């Protein structure tokens, strides 16, 4: 199976971004990890391509998946025959909020 061309617009430290990285690693997929926090041009490109400001966004073979979790990326890749299922356990949670979001949604 040919490896897809993947550009991932991610935050350096974010639960959802970490989940996307974990899924791409699970399937041993090379990808361009574009930092949208420290590189404003990458964020601008992500917004232009996706039509919205939320991240992560992952472009796979020219198809933009906007505001996705690792679970959503995995489901899309499986549904589109980009990858085949495997039993490898991801090395990070694949659908978890950033620490700031976790704090905002915490129940007292």
C-alpha positions in Angstrom: 0.0 0.0 0.0 1.4 3.4 -0.9 2.0 5.9 1.9 -0.4 8.9 1.7 0.8 12.5 1.6 -0.1 13.9 4.9 0.1 17.5 6.2 -1.0 17.9 9.8 -1.6 21.4 11.2 -1.1 20.9 14.9 -0.3 22.6 18.2 3.0 21.7 19.9 1.2 20.7 23.1 -2.5 19.8 22.8 -4.5 16.7 23.6 -6.2 16.5 20.3 -2.9 17.3 18.4 -1.2 14.6 20.4 -4.0 12.2 19.5 -3.5 12.9 15.8 0.2 12.3 16.1 -0.5 9.0 18.0 -2.8 7.7 15.2 -0.3 8.6 12.5 2.4 6.9 14.4 0.2 3.8 15.0 0.0 3.3 11.3 3.7 4.3 10.7 2.7 7.1 8.4 5.1 9.9 7.6 3.7 13.4 7.8 4.6 17.0 7.8 4.0 18.3 11.4 3.1 22.0 10.9 3.2 24.1 14.1 0.3 26.5 14.0 1.2 28.2 17.3 4.8 29.3 16.7 4.5 29.7 12.9 1.7 32.1 12.1 2.1 31.4 8.3 1.2 27.7 9.0 -2.0 28.8 10.9 -2.9 31.1 8.1 -2.4 28.3 5.5 -4.5 25.9 7.6 -7.3 28.5 7.9 -7.2 29.2 4.2 -7.3 25.5 3.2 -9.9 24.4 5.8 -12.1 27.5 5.8 -12.1 27.7 9.6 -9.8 28.4 12.5 -10.1 25.3 14.7 -7.4 22.6 14.9 -6.2 20.0 14.4 -6.6 19.9 10.7 -5.1 17.1 8.7 -4.8 17.0 4.9 -4.5 13.5 3.5 -3.8 13.2 -0.3 -5.4 16.6 -0.8 -8.5 16.0 1.3 -8.8 18.3 4.3 -10.2 17.0 7.6 -11.0 20.0 9.7 -11.1 20.2 13.5 -10.6 16.5 14.0 -9.5 14.1 16.8 -7.1 11.2 16.3 -10.2 8.9 16.4 -11.8 10.8 13.6 -8.6 10.7 11.5 -8.3 7.0 12.1 -12.0 6.4 11.2 -11.6 8.4 8.0 -8.5 6.6 6.9 -10.0 3.2 7.5 -13.2 4.2 5.7 -11.2 5.4 2.7 -8.8 2.4 2.6 -5.8 4.6 3.4 -4.8 2.1 6.2 -5.9 -1.3 7.3 -6.9 -2.1 10.9 -4.2 -3.1 13.3 -4.0 -4.0 17.0 -1.3 -1.5 17.9 -2.2 0.6 20.9 -1.6 4.3 20.3 1.1 5.8 22.6 -1.2 8.7 23.7 -5.0 9.3 24.1 -6.6 9.8 20.7 -9.6 11.9 21.7 -8.6 14.2 24.6 -8.9 17.9 25.1 -6.0 20.2 25.6 -5.2 20.8 29.3 -6.8 24.3 29.2 -10.1 22.8 27.8 -10.0 20.1 30.4 -9.9 22.7 33.1 -12.7 24.7 31.6 -15.0 21.7 31.5 -14.1 20.2 34.9 -17.0 19.6 37.2 -16.5 20.9 40.7 
